[in-house]
Amino acid sequence: MLSKFTLLLLNCLSHTPLSFNRWLGKTLGTIHWHTSKRVRHVSSVNLELCFPEQSAEWREQTAKSGVINMAMTILESPVLWNMPRERLLSLCENIDAFDAATKDQDRGEGILLATPHLGCWEYAGLIYASLRPVTYLYRPPKLSVIDEFVQRGRMSTGSTLATTDALGVKKLVATLRQGGAIGLLPDQEANAGSGVLTPYFSTQAYTMTLMPKMAQRRNSPAYLYFMERTASKSDYRLHALKISDEIYSKDMTTACTAVNAAIEKLIRIRPEQYNWAYKRFNETPGVQEQYNSYKK
């Protein structure tokens, strides 16, 4: 019953004004912040690890804003998935920030695109797919009844999806081999055995090696993007960053450090738009105990 209601709600939200979805996301995000002790605690732990130099007041406000922005991203997605192409493109004030990546792709080099859980990453993915063919790594939602809805939305501007398993990785490899573009989220904690512990902000994080290994197959250019949510006349502003050549190092610690340094640089632009409620440091010594201490 809950699953069917969720699907109905998503369908309704795909036809409402973007401004309404943003307002609803802000409202629900605020409620979630005040009612979830776990979310407040995990966000606090993460921000204390990453920004120990900031005041407790700053970290609390940044954590709260992060939860609100995450809710806004979720609520914005249905209407963005259903939006006509011209209207979709008009929401971003600087689509030309994608130019370097599209030129590399046009040369047939094969490129990597990565969007951290920062700003409206769903919109960034939609925009690039409207410009050039791209294959995105896709993890199905826990509610299987909405899987078709989400897939249809993410493919609405022409992208192809690859599942987060061996077959999906093969699909990504084939796309790069053909000179195409692949996209993924680079800031999720790696599964056991598929990552290395590398510097990240003022601490260390267990970082997946998938992105450097993919880039090294053809020395493909690798870009990070951040679609900032703005309060200006345009709704979004795109930030682009090419990852340093250290990503091609055969030493995975060096390569993953290059990825993390680029992610950190983007997050520092607008830390209040990052998802701080995710347990990014589970494998960092001593942090899992900090995450779980709120239960005591």
C-alpha positions in Angstrom: 0.0 0.0 0.0 2.8 2.4 1.0 4.7 1.6 -2.3 1.6 2.3 -4.4 1.1 5.6 -2.6 4.8 6.6 -3.2 4.4 5.9 -6.9 1.2 7.9 -7.0 2.9 10.8 -5.2 5.9 10.7 -7.6 3.6 10.8 -10.6 1.8 13.8 -9.1 5.1 15.6 -8.3 6.2 15.2 -11.9 3.4 17.6 -13.0 3.8 20.3 -10.3 5.8 23.6 -10.7 9.5 23.3 -9.8 9.0 26.0 -7.3 6.4 24.0 -5.4 8.6 20.9 -5.4 11.5 23.0 -4.0 9.2 24.4 -1.3 7.9 20.9 -0.4 11.5 19.6 -0.2 12.5 22.4 2.0 9.5 21.8 4.3 10.0 18.0 4.5 13.7 18.4 4.9 13.3 20.7 7.9 10.8 18.2 9.5 13.2 15.4 8.9 16.1 17.3 10.5 14.1 18.0 13.6 12.6 14.5 14.0 15.6 12.2 13.1 18.2 11.9 15.8 20.2 9.6 13.6 20.4 12.1 10.8 21.5 14.9 13.1 24.1 12.8 14.8 25.7 11.3 11.6 25.8 14.7 10.0 27.4 16.1 13.1 30.1 13.4 13.1 30.9 13.9 9.4 31.2 17.6 9.7 33.4 17.5 12.8 35.7 15.1 10.9 35.8 17.3 7.8 35.6 20.8 9.2 37.2 20.6 12.7 38.3 24.3 12.3 34.7 25.5 12.1 32.5 26.4 15.0 29.8 24.0 16.3 27.2 26.5 15.3 28.4 26.6 11.7 28.6 22.8 11.5 25.0 22.5 12.9 23.6 25.0 10.4 25.5 23.3 7.5 24.2 19.9 8.5 20.7 21.1 8.6 21.0 22.8 5.3 22.5 19.6 3.8 19.4 17.6 4.9 17.1 20.2 3.4 19.0 20.3 0.1 19.0 16.5 -0.1 15.2 16.6 0.3 14.9 19.3 -2.3 16.9 17.2 -4.8 14.6 14.2 -4.2 11.5 16.3 -4.7 12.8 18.2 -7.7 13.7 15.1 -9.6 10.2 14.0 -10.7 9.3 17.3 -12.3 12.8 17.6 -13.9 12.4 14.1 -15.4 9.1 15.1 -16.9 10.2 18.5 -18.2 10.5 19.3 -22.0 14.1 19.6 -23.2 14.1 23.3 -24.0 12.6 24.2 -20.6 15.1 21.9 -18.9 18.1 23.5 -20.6 16.8 27.0 -19.7 17.1 26.4 -16.0 21.0 26.3 -16.1 22.8 29.6 -16.5 26.0 28.2 -17.9 25.6 24.9 -19.8 28.8 25.8 -21.6 30.7 24.5 -18.5 30.2 21.1 -20.2 32.1 22.2 -23.3 35.4 20.7 -22.4 33.8 17.3 -21.8 31.7 17.3 -24.9 34.8 18.3 -27.0 36.8 15.4 -25.5 33.9 13.0 -26.2 33.6 14.3 -29.8 37.2 13.3 -30.3 36.3 9.8 -29.4 38.5 9.6 -26.4 36.0 8.1 -24.0 35.3 10.2 -20.9 34.3 9.8 -17.3 31.7 12.1 -15.6 31.2 12.1 -11.9 28.7 14.0 -9.7 29.0 13.8 -5.9 25.9 14.0 -3.7 26.1 17.8 -3.9 23.5 20.2 -5.2 21.1 18.7 -7.7 23.1 15.9 -9.2 20.0 14.4 -10.9 19.7 17.6 -13.0 23.4 17.5 -14.0 23.0 14.0 -15.3 19.9 15.0 -17.3 21.6 18.0 -18.9 24.7 16.1 -20.1 22.5 13.3 -21.6 20.6 15.9 -23.5 23.9 17.0 -25.1 25.7 13.8 -25.8 25.1 10.0 -25.4 26.1 8.8 -21.9 25.8 5.6 -19.8 25.2 6.1 -16.1 25.8 3.6 -13.3 22.5 2.9 -11.7 21.5 1.3 -8.4 17.8 0.4 -8.3 15.8 2.0 -5.4 14.8 -0.2 -2.4 11.1 0.2 -3.3 11.0 -2.0 -6.4 7.6 -0.6 -7.4 9.1 2.8 -8.3 12.1 1.3 -10.1 10.5 1.6 -13.6 9.4 5.2 -12.8 13.0 6.2 -11.7 14.6 4.5 -14.7 12.2 6.1 -17.2 12.9 9.5 -15.6 16.7 9.2 -15.6 16.6 8.1 -19.3 14.2 10.8 -20.3 16.9 12.9 -22.0 18.6 10.0 -23.8 21.0 8.3 -21.3 21.6 4.6 -21.0 21.7 2.9 -17.5 24.1 0.2 -16.3 23.4 -1.8 -13.2 25.8 -1.8 -10.2 27.0 -5.4 -10.8 29.5 -7.2 -13.0 27.3 -6.9 -16.1 26.9 -3.2 -15.5 30.7 -2.7 -15.2 31.2 -4.6 -18.5 28.7 -2.2 -20.1 30.7 0.8 -18.8 34.0 -0.7 -20.1 32.4 -1.3 -23.5 31.1 2.3 -23.6 34.6 3.7 -22.9 36.1 1.3 -25.5 33.7 2.8 -28.1 34.8 6.3 -27.2 31.6 7.1 -25.2 30.9 8.8 -21.9 30.1 7.1 -18.6 28.8 8.6 -15.4 28.9 7.6 -11.7 28.6 8.9 -8.2 32.2 9.1 -6.8 31.6 9.7 -3.1 30.0 6.5 -1.9 32.0 4.2 0.4 33.5 1.3 -1.5 32.5 -2.3 -0.9 35.0 -4.4 1.0 38.0 -5.2 -1.1 37.2 -2.6 -3.8 38.7 0.5 -2.3 41.6 2.0 -0.4 41.8 4.3 2.6 42.9 7.7 1.3 43.0 11.3 2.6 39.7 13.2 2.4 39.2 16.6 4.1 40.8 16.4 7.5 40.5 12.6 7.8 40.6 9.5 5.6 37.9 7.7 3.7 37.6 4.2 2.2 37.5 5.2 -1.5 36.4 3.1 -4.4 39.0 2.3 -7.0 36.5 1.9 -9.8 36.8 5.5 -11.2 40.6 5.5 -11.5 40.6 2.0 -13.0 38.1 3.0 -15.6 40.0 6.2 -16.4 43.3 4.2 -16.8 41.9 1.9 -19.4 42.3 4.5 -22.2 43.7 7.4 -20.2 40.3 8.9 -20.5 39.6 12.4 -19.3 37.7 12.5 -16.0 35.5 15.3 -14.9 33.6 16.2 -11.7 30.4 18.3 -11.9 28.4 20.1 -9.3 25.0 21.6 -10.2 24.5 24.3 -7.6 21.0 25.3 -6.6 20.8 29.1 -6.7 18.4 31.8 -5.6 19.0 33.9 -8.7 16.8 34.3 -11.8 18.2 31.0 -13.2 17.6 27.9 -11.0 21.0 26.2 -11.3 24.7 27.0 -11.9 27.1 24.4 -13.1 30.6 23.9 -11.7 33.1 21.8 -13.6 36.5 20.4 -12.6 38.8 18.1 -14.4 40.5 15.6 -12.1 44.4 15.9 -12.1 46.6 13.5 -14.0 47.4 11.7 -10.8 44.2 9.7 -11.4 46.2 7.7 -13.9 48.8 6.6 -11.3 49.0 2.8 -10.9 49.3 3.4 -7.2 45.6 3.3 -6.2 46.2 5.4 -3.1 47.6 8.2 -5.2 44.9 7.9 -7.9 42.0 7.8 -5.4 43.5 10.8 -3.5 43.3 12.8 -6.7 39.6 11.9 -6.9 38.9 12.9 -3.3 40.8 16.1 -3.6 38.6 17.2 -6.5 35.4 16.2 -4.7 36.6 18.2 -1.6 37.3 21.2 -3.8 33.7 21.2 -5.2 32.1 20.6 -1.8 34.0 23.6 -0.3 32.2 25.8 -2.8 28.8 25.2 -1.1 29.2 22.7 1.8 25.6 23.4 2.8 24.4 21.6 -0.3 26.2 18.3 0.4 24.6 15.2 1.8 26.3 15.0 5.2 23.8 12.5 6.6 25.5 9.6 4.7 27.9 7.3 6.7 30.9 8.1 4.5 33.5 7.1 7.0 32.3 3.6 8.2 35.7 2.1 7.4 37.7 4.9 8.9 39.2 3.6 12.2 37.1 4.6 15.2 34.3 6.4 13.2 31.7 3.6 13.1 31.7 3.7 16.9 31.0 7.4 16.7 28.2 6.9 14.3 26.5 4.4 16.6 27.0 6.3 19.8 23.7 8.1 19.4 21.9 4.8 20.3 23.4 4.7 23.7 
